[in-house]
Amino acid sequence: KEITGISYYKKDGQLMIDAVVLAIEQTLVNGEGISLRGFGKFEPRMTAPRKVTTPHGDTYDVPPVQIVKFKPGMRLKREVAQGIIRPVESDA
């Protein structure tokens, strides 16, 4: 299959994507952020502890939780806004 001008087999492409995703996950689990130039930045953050009230009037504490924030890069924002990025048509 050729999308970016590079020919590759589907299984090889999937292996490459899996390796990149695993590296991103491991970096975030270690408490570090990762930036993909032009695409965006992933950063681990802790939420603040808070109190929540249910519709029945019960109140309970929610502990801090680690989450991942994503901030899109300038190029990604621009290309999406301009409609440059379109879905890739599948062969199926």
Secondary structure by P-SEA (a helix, b strand, c coil): cccccccccaaaaaaaaaaaaaaaaaaaaacbbbbccccbbbbbbbbccccccccccbbbbbcbbbbbbbbbcaaaaaaaaacccccccccc
